[in-house]
Amino acid sequence: MSYSLGVALGHSSAAVLLKGSEIIYAIEEEKIARVKGLTSFPSLSINYILNKENISINDLNSVSIGCKNVIEFCFNLRSLFRYFKKKSLLYIFLGYSFDAFNIIFPFNNIKKNVIKYFFFKLMQDFGFKKEKIFFFDHHLCHALSAIKCSPYKDGVVFTMDGKGDGLCSTLSYFDENNIYEIDKTEDLNSIGQLYQAVTIYLGFKHNRHEGKITGLAAYGDFQKTLGAFQKCLTIKNGKIINQLNNNIEDSIKALKKIKNKKLINESHLRRLDKSLMKFAISFEIFFDFFEKNFSNINREDIAAGLQKHTEDLITLYLKKNLPTNKKFDICLAGGVFANVKVNQKIFELPFVKNIFVQPAMDDSGTALGAAIAKLNEKINFKTIYLGSSYKIKEFDTYLKENKINFKRSENYHSEIAKFLNEGKIVGRFNGRLEWGPRALGNRSILVKADDYSINEILNKRLNRTEFMPFAPMIIDTDAKKFLKNYTIDNIASRYMTVTYDIKSSLSKKIKGSIHIDNTARPQVLFKEDNLEMYNILQEYKKLSKVGVLLNTSFNLHEEPIIDSPILGIIALEKGAIDILSVENYLIYGNEN
């Protein structure tokens, strides 16, 4: 059986292993390295996968990269060396020397060739043979990651992110054999970049905190800022157009027109490839626009205007480019579709039958798409639990050596349900880690969902932002009771990738998991998806009469989702949770 490795570079680096057409492992580097938002080559993930599968690099038939232009993801030599953790004086000297050369002689072809040469050299140093390394278009990788994991034989695939290989979006039809392009959008017209720019402007970290802007938007009045946002991006003749970038071709002159630069300087700019130079200047142009238009407006209203404009642009774009007298299944991938409110708006369009959002919708998903591109066939997407695991015997030894009180229970499903019904906060660690940004029962913090004040309590104990909503985990048999317009074939609801309006008659029973705008981002749980978690939820329903729990990711503020039960012990000791559940082990906090 052949092995294919897919690799995503950059801010969402990841590695995926296919064995034939089956996904064996899919891991984001930040979860192994324990650094939130890590930008690197996924060396730790690759080594973990190879060790777990008991194979070597030589056993791999191919190594596929989720981009064609490496320079977009490691924009200079120093970044490339940093990705591969090369810290010796030689590499530092080479990096700075090349920067100096590039400022004096800014020849793009030379720069590309040098960076590509060192990329291959570093890959070969890692153990990969050059003839086994393949590059695939970034947005093709996004598209394939969604198409080939979806249940659809044909339909529409829509990709959208900040940028990748010169584009920020593609729209295509697909069938079982081919993808047929309808439209594509160049990266200087990027909705994703606009969202990133606002994230930075409001004091958050781009490529990490865009979800906070979505949560914040529900507290604002979009009418106060929507008009200004409409001056930034618009739709003309079915194309997304950035109206602020009319004079960006002469990049340095465009930058000099901006008096108060906030993000970049000219010396940094001169080190960049031309396409990256223009993209960087576009950030500065957005920022200058925000300073002129939003200086006296609160962040909630800015977020609300951005969210409304994003929803309006994307839905109008689809209306302009797809026939509205037919119905389509739509696959979505790319970082913009981490925005669950946008996904709801797409789902509610009258010409959309159903949507599937790649659960790893951000750039980590391109690792999967790249491996699929080389394989060129439908893959077997059985489960979302494709990440790292932990040997329970090692955990047992750790508990005994550190004299930590624990209990092994044969009836742990009902015991956990009892604690949850009593209002306890339970950290659940079980089996393999989830693929993608959502916690779906194996690395989850669980609590009953009927008390709105639990949001404040949890945010305080987890040291999280107060306006971020938590999500409901709903047993499949109860989903239709709570979610408007829900049907059993709504596959996106299994992965917490779309919001629903909540039926007002029942909202008080799960008010802790409903956002201020009366929407919720559910995980509808089916027995075949996660039997252990399903049994807990079923036992909880027997006690509470409600098959809904509040579910949030098992991590403290600004940390990745935990990959070890020992990190769960630390969370317990810090008071983030009351009880830790690790498979059939129960560990209690001091007050329990």
C-alpha positions in Angstrom: 0.0 0.0 0.0 1.4 3.4 -1.0 2.0 6.3 1.4 1.5 9.9 0.4 2.4 12.9 2.6 0.8 16.3 2.3 2.4 19.4 3.8 1.1 22.8 4.5 3.6 25.6 5.1 3.2 28.9 6.9 0.9 30.1 9.6 -1.2 26.9 9.7 1.5 24.4 9.0 0.3 20.8 9.1 1.1 17.3 7.8 -1.3 14.6 6.5 -0.6 11.0 5.7 -2.6 9.0 3.2 -2.3 5.2 3.0 -3.8 4.5 -0.4 -7.0 6.6 -0.4 -7.4 6.6 3.4 -6.4 9.4 5.7 -4.3 7.9 8.4 -3.0 11.0 10.2 -3.8 14.7 9.9 -2.0 17.0 12.5 -1.5 20.7 12.8 2.1 21.6 13.9 1.0 24.0 16.7 -0.7 21.2 18.6 2.4 19.2 18.7 4.8 22.1 19.3 2.5 23.7 21.9 2.8 27.2 20.3 -0.5 28.9 19.2 -0.3 30.3 15.7 3.1 28.7 15.1 4.6 29.6 11.7 7.0 26.8 10.6 7.7 23.7 8.6 5.7 20.9 10.2 8.8 18.8 11.2 7.4 17.6 14.6 4.1 16.5 13.0 5.9 14.6 10.2 8.2 12.9 12.7 5.2 12.0 14.9 3.3 10.5 12.0 6.3 8.5 10.7 7.0 7.1 14.2 3.4 6.2 14.9 3.0 4.5 11.5 6.4 2.8 12.0 7.6 3.9 8.6 10.6 6.0 7.3 10.8 8.9 4.9 12.0 6.4 2.3 8.6 4.6 2.5 6.8 7.7 1.2 5.8 7.6 -2.5 5.4 11.4 -2.6 5.6 14.6 -0.6 3.1 17.2 -1.8 3.2 20.9 -0.9 0.0 22.9 -0.6 1.4 25.8 -2.7 3.3 26.4 -6.0 5.1 29.5 -5.0 7.1 28.8 -1.9 8.2 32.5 -1.7 4.6 33.5 -0.7 4.9 31.4 2.5 8.5 32.1 3.4 9.0 35.5 1.9 12.8 35.7 2.4 15.7 33.4 3.2 15.7 34.2 6.9 12.1 33.2 7.2 12.8 29.9 5.3 15.7 29.1 7.7 13.5 29.9 10.7 10.8 27.6 9.4 13.3 24.8 9.3 14.8 25.8 12.7 18.2 26.6 11.3 19.8 28.9 13.8 23.6 28.6 13.3 25.7 31.6 12.5 26.2 30.4 9.0 22.4 30.5 8.3 22.0 33.8 10.0 24.9 35.3 7.9 23.4 33.9 4.7 19.9 35.2 5.5 21.1 38.8 6.3 23.5 38.8 3.4 20.8 37.8 0.9 18.5 40.5 2.4 21.2 43.1 1.7 21.8 41.9 -1.8 18.1 41.9 -2.5 17.7 45.5 -1.4 20.5 46.6 -3.7 19.6 44.3 -6.6 15.8 43.6 -6.3 15.6 40.9 -9.1 12.6 38.7 -8.4 13.8 35.8 -10.6 17.1 35.6 -8.7 15.3 35.7 -5.4 12.8 33.0 -6.3 15.5 30.7 -7.6 17.7 31.2 -4.5 14.8 30.5 -2.1 13.7 27.5 -4.1 17.2 26.2 -4.1 17.5 26.4 -0.4 14.0 25.0 0.1 15.0 21.8 -1.8 18.3 21.7 0.1 16.6 21.9 3.5 14.0 19.3 2.4 16.8 17.0 1.3 18.6 17.6 4.6 15.4 16.5 6.3 15.5 13.3 4.3 13.2 13.9 1.3 14.4 13.1 -2.2 13.9 16.0 -4.7 12.2 13.8 -7.2 9.5 12.9 -4.7 8.6 16.5 -3.9 5.6 18.0 -5.8 4.0 21.5 -5.6 0.3 22.1 -6.2 -1.7 25.3 -6.6 -2.8 26.6 -3.2 -6.5 27.1 -4.1 -6.7 23.8 -5.9 -5.5 22.2 -2.7 -8.3 24.0 -0.7 -10.8 22.9 -3.3 -9.8 19.3 -3.4 -9.7 19.1 0.4 -13.4 19.9 0.4 -14.6 18.1 -2.7 -12.9 14.8 -2.0 -14.1 14.7 1.7 -17.7 15.7 0.9 -20.5 13.3 0.2 -21.3 15.0 -3.1 -20.7 13.6 -6.6 -21.0 17.0 -8.2 -21.8 20.6 -7.3 -19.9 23.9 -6.7 -16.7 24.4 -4.8 -15.9 27.9 -3.4 -12.5 28.7 -1.9 -11.6 32.0 -0.2 -8.8 33.1 2.1 -6.3 36.0 2.5 -4.1 35.0 -0.4 -2.3 32.0 -1.9 -0.4 31.6 -5.2 -1.6 35.0 -6.4 -5.3 34.5 -5.7 -7.7 35.0 -2.8 -10.7 33.1 -4.2 -11.9 30.6 -6.8 -15.3 29.5 -7.8 -15.8 26.3 -9.8 -18.2 23.5 -10.7 -17.0 20.0 -10.1 -18.0 16.4 -10.9 -16.3 13.1 -10.0 -13.5 13.6 -12.4 -12.9 17.3 -13.0 -13.1 20.9 -11.7 -14.4 23.6 -14.1 -13.5 27.1 -13.2 -16.2 29.8 -13.2 -14.3 32.7 -11.7 -11.2 33.6 -9.7 -10.2 36.6 -7.7 -6.7 38.1 -7.6 -5.2 38.6 -4.1 -5.3 42.4 -4.1 -9.2 42.1 -4.1 -9.2 40.0 -0.9 -12.1 39.9 1.5 -9.9 37.8 3.7 -7.3 40.5 3.8 -9.9 43.1 4.7 -11.0 40.9 7.6 -7.4 40.5 8.6 -6.7 44.2 8.5 -9.7 45.0 10.7 -8.5 42.3 13.1 -5.2 44.1 13.4 -6.8 47.5 13.6 -8.9 46.5 16.6 -5.9 45.2 18.5 -6.1 41.5 17.8 -3.7 39.1 16.0 -4.4 38.4 12.4 -4.5 34.7 11.3 -5.6 33.9 14.8 -8.3 36.2 16.2 -10.6 36.8 13.2 -13.2 34.6 15.0 -13.2 37.1 17.9 -14.2 39.8 15.4 -17.2 37.6 14.3 -18.2 37.2 17.9 -17.8 40.9 18.7 -19.9 41.9 15.7 -23.2 40.7 17.3 -22.8 43.4 19.9 -22.5 46.3 17.4 -24.7 48.3 15.0 -23.5 47.6 11.4 -25.4 50.7 10.1 -22.8 53.0 11.6 -19.9 51.6 9.5 -21.4 49.6 6.6 -21.3 52.6 4.3 -17.5 53.0 4.8 -16.8 49.3 4.3 -18.8 49.5 1.0 -16.1 52.0 -0.2 -13.4 49.3 0.3 -14.6 46.3 -1.6 -17.6 45.9 -4.0 -18.9 43.7 -6.8 -18.6 45.0 -10.4 -19.7 42.8 -13.3 -19.6 39.7 -11.0 -16.1 40.4 -9.8 -14.9 41.3 -6.3 -13.0 44.7 -6.7 -10.9 46.5 -4.1 -11.7 50.2 -4.7 -8.8 51.4 -2.6 -6.1 49.8 -4.7 -6.4 51.7 -7.9 -2.9 53.1 -7.8 -1.0 50.2 -6.2 1.0 49.3 -9.3 3.8 51.7 -8.4 4.2 50.1 -4.9 6.8 52.4 -3.4 5.0 55.6 -4.6 1.8 54.3 -3.2 3.4 53.8 0.2 4.9 57.2 0.2 1.5 58.8 -0.1 0.5 57.4 3.3 1.8 59.8 5.9 1.3 57.8 9.1 2.5 54.2 8.4 1.4 51.7 11.0 2.5 48.3 9.7 5.5 48.4 7.3 8.5 50.4 6.4 10.2 50.9 3.0 13.4 48.9 3.9 11.2 45.9 4.8 9.1 46.4 1.7 12.2 46.3 -0.6 13.0 42.8 0.6 9.7 41.4 -0.7 8.7 39.8 -3.9 6.6 42.2 -6.0 3.3 40.4 -5.4 4.0 40.3 -1.6 5.1 44.0 -1.8 1.7 45.0 -3.2 -0.2 42.8 -0.8 1.7 44.4 2.1 1.0 47.9 0.8 -2.7 46.9 0.6 -2.7 46.3 4.3 -1.3 49.8 4.9 -3.9 51.3 2.6 -6.7 49.6 4.5 -5.2 50.8 7.8 -5.0 54.4 6.5 -8.6 54.2 5.4 -9.7 52.9 8.9 -7.8 55.7 10.6 -9.6 58.3 8.5 -13.1 56.7 8.9 -13.2 54.8 12.2 -11.2 56.8 14.7 -14.2 57.8 16.8 -16.2 54.6 16.4 -16.3 51.8 18.9 -14.9 48.4 18.0 -18.3 46.6 18.2 -19.8 48.8 15.5 -16.6 48.4 13.3 -16.8 44.6 13.7 -20.6 44.6 12.9 -20.1 46.6 9.7 -17.3 44.4 8.6 -19.3 41.2 9.3 -22.4 42.5 7.5 -20.3 43.7 4.5 -18.5 40.3 4.3 -21.8 38.4 4.3 -23.4 40.8 1.7 -20.4 40.6 -0.6 -20.0 36.9 -0.6 -23.7 36.1 -1.1 -24.0 38.8 -3.8 -20.9 37.3 -5.5 -22.6 33.9 -5.6 -25.8 35.3 -6.9 -24.0 37.0 -9.7 -21.9 34.0 -10.7 -24.3 31.0 -10.3 -27.7 30.4 -12.0 -30.3 31.0 -9.4 -32.9 28.7 -11.1 -31.0 25.6 -10.1 -30.0 24.1 -6.7 -26.4 23.2 -5.8 -24.5 21.4 -3.2 -21.6 23.7 -2.3 -18.2 22.8 -0.9 -16.3 25.5 1.1 -12.7 25.7 2.0 -10.2 28.5 2.9 -9.8 30.6 6.0 -12.7 32.9 5.3 -15.1 29.9 5.8 -14.0 29.6 9.4 -16.6 32.4 9.6 -19.6 30.4 10.6 -22.0 33.3 10.1 -21.0 33.6 6.5 -21.5 29.9 6.1 -25.0 30.2 7.4 -25.8 33.0 4.9 -24.5 30.8 2.1 -26.6 27.9 3.3 -29.7 30.0 3.4 -29.5 31.1 -0.2 -32.5 29.7 -2.1 -30.3 28.0 -4.8 -28.2 26.2 -2.3 -29.2 22.6 -1.4 -26.6 21.9 1.2 -23.0 22.9 2.2 -19.9 21.0 3.3 -17.2 23.0 4.9 -13.8 21.3 5.1 -13.3 20.9 8.9 -9.7 22.1 8.5 -10.8 25.0 6.4 -7.7 27.1 7.0 -4.4 26.6 5.4 -3.7 23.4 7.3 -6.3 21.9 5.0 -4.0 22.4 2.0 -1.8 19.6 3.3 -4.7 17.2 2.8 -5.6 18.8 -0.6 -2.0 18.5 -1.8 -1.8 14.8 -0.9 -5.1 14.3 -2.7 -3.9 16.3 -5.8 -1.0 13.8 -6.2 -3.3 10.8 -5.6 -6.0 12.2 -7.9 -8.9 10.1 -6.5 -11.7 10.2 -3.9 -10.4 9.6 -0.5 -11.9 7.8 2.5 -12.9 10.4 5.0 -14.2 8.3 7.8 -13.5 10.4 10.9 -12.4 13.8 12.1 -10.3 12.2 14.9 -7.0 12.0 13.0 -4.5 13.7 15.3 -2.2 12.6 18.0 -3.1 10.1 20.8 -1.6 9.2 24.2 -0.8 5.9 25.7 -3.1 5.3 28.7 -0.5 3.1 30.4 1.9 6.1 30.5 -0.8 8.2 32.0 -1.6 5.6 34.6 2.1 5.5 35.6 2.3 9.3 35.7 -0.7 9.4 38.1 0.8 6.8 40.4 4.3 8.3 40.4 2.9 11.8 41.3 0.5 10.4 43.8 -2.5 11.9 42.1 -5.9 10.5 43.3 -7.9 9.0 40.6 -10.7 6.5 40.0 -11.2 4.0 37.2 -14.8 3.5 36.5 -16.7 1.0 34.4 -19.7 3.3 34.5 -17.9 6.5 33.7 -20.5 7.6 31.1 -23.2 7.9 33.7 -20.8 9.3 36.3 -19.7 12.1 34.0 -23.3 12.8 33.1 -24.1 13.0 36.8 -21.3 15.6 37.4 -22.4 17.6 34.4 -26.0 17.6 35.6 -24.8 19.0 39.0 -23.2 21.9 37.2 -19.6 20.7 37.3 -17.1 21.7 34.5 -15.6 18.5 33.0 -12.5 18.3 30.8 -12.7 15.4 28.5 -9.6 13.8 26.9 -10.3 10.7 24.8 -8.7 8.8 21.9 -7.2 10.8 19.1 -7.1 14.6 18.7 -9.5 16.3 16.3 -8.4 17.6 12.8 -9.0 21.3 12.4 -9.7 24.1 14.8 -12.8 22.7 16.5 -13.0 20.5 19.6 -15.6 17.8 18.9 -15.7 15.7 22.1 -12.3 14.2 22.3 -10.5 17.4 23.6 -13.5 19.3 25.0 -14.5 21.2 28.1 -18.1 20.3 28.9 -20.7 21.9 31.1 -24.5 22.1 31.2 -26.0 24.7 28.8 -29.0 26.0 30.7 -27.4 28.9 32.6 -26.4 32.0 30.7 -24.0 33.0 33.5 -21.8 30.0 32.7 -20.3 32.1 29.9 -18.9 34.5 32.4 -17.8 31.8 34.7 -16.0 29.8 32.0 -14.3 32.8 30.4 -13.0 33.8 33.8 -11.7 30.3 34.6 -10.2 29.8 31.2 -8.9 33.4 31.0 -10.7 34.0 27.7 -12.4 37.0 26.0 -15.8 37.7 27.5 -17.7 38.3 24.2 -16.8 34.9 22.6 -19.8 32.5 22.5 -19.6 28.9 23.4 -21.1 26.1 21.3 -23.7 23.5 21.9 -23.1 19.8 21.5 -26.6 18.4 20.5 -27.5 14.7 20.4 -28.8 13.9 16.9 -32.3 13.1 18.0 -32.8 16.6 19.5 -31.2 18.7 16.8 -34.5 19.4 15.0 -36.1 20.5 18.3 -33.6 23.4 18.8 -32.2 24.3 15.3 -34.3 26.2 12.7 -34.2 24.7 9.2 -32.2 21.7 10.4 -32.4 18.4 8.5 -30.4 15.2 9.1 -28.3 15.6 6.0 -26.8 19.0 7.1 -23.3 17.6 7.3 -21.7 20.9 8.2 -23.4 20.7 11.6 -21.4 17.6 12.5 -18.2 19.6 12.5 -19.3 22.9 14.1 -18.8 24.9 10.9 -22.2 26.7 10.5 -24.5 28.6 12.7 -28.3 28.2 13.0 -31.0 30.3 14.4 -32.4 28.8 17.6 -36.1 28.1 18.1 -37.3 30.7 20.6 -39.6 28.3 22.4 -36.7 26.1 23.6 -33.9 28.6 23.8 -34.1 29.0 27.6 -33.1 25.3 28.0 -29.7 25.9 26.3 -29.3 29.7 26.8 -25.7 29.3 27.9 -24.7 28.1 24.4 -26.6 30.8 22.4 -25.0 34.0 21.2 -26.5 37.4 21.8 -28.0 37.3 18.2 -29.9 34.1 19.0 -27.7 31.9 16.9 -25.5 28.9 17.9 -22.7 27.0 16.3 -23.7 23.4 17.0 -21.9 20.1 16.8 -24.8 17.7 16.1 -23.4 14.4 17.5 -24.2 11.0 15.9 -23.4 7.7 17.5 -21.2 6.6 14.5 -19.1 9.8 14.8 -18.0 9.5 18.5 -19.6 6.6 20.4 -18.0 7.4 23.8 -19.1 11.0 23.8 -22.5 10.0 22.5 -23.0 7.7 25.4 -22.1 10.5 27.9 -24.6 12.8 26.2 -27.3 10.2 26.2 -26.8 9.6 29.9 -26.9 13.3 30.5 -30.2 13.5 28.7 -31.7 10.9 30.9 -31.0 13.1 33.9 -31.6 16.6 32.5 -34.3 15.7 29.8 -32.2 17.8 27.4 -29.7 16.3 25.0 -27.5 19.4 24.8 -24.2 20.3 26.5 -22.1 23.4 26.2 -18.8 22.4 24.5 -15.6 24.5 24.2 -12.1 23.5 23.3 -9.9 22.0 26.0 -7.2 24.7 26.2 -6.4 27.7 28.3 -6.2 31.2 26.8 -3.9 31.5 23.8 -2.7 27.9 24.0 -3.4 25.2 21.4 -5.9 22.5 22.1 -4.2 20.0 24.5 -2.5 17.0 23.1 -1.6 15.3 26.4 -3.7 14.3 29.5 -0.9 15.7 31.7 -1.9 19.2 30.3 -5.4 18.3 31.5 -4.0 17.7 35.0 -2.4 21.2 34.8 -5.7 22.7 33.8 -7.4 20.9 36.8 -4.7 22.2 39.2 -5.2 25.8 37.9 -9.0 25.5 38.5 -10.0 25.7 34.9 -12.1 22.6 35.3 -13.6 20.7 38.2 -13.1 17.1 36.9 -10.8 15.6 34.4 -12.1 12.6 32.4 -9.4 10.6 30.5 -11.0 7.6 28.8 -12.4 5.7 31.9 -10.1 7.6 34.4 -11.7 10.3 36.6 -9.5 12.8 38.4 -11.1 15.3 40.8 -10.2 18.8 41.7 -9.5 19.8 45.3 -13.2 20.8 45.9 -14.6 17.5 44.5 
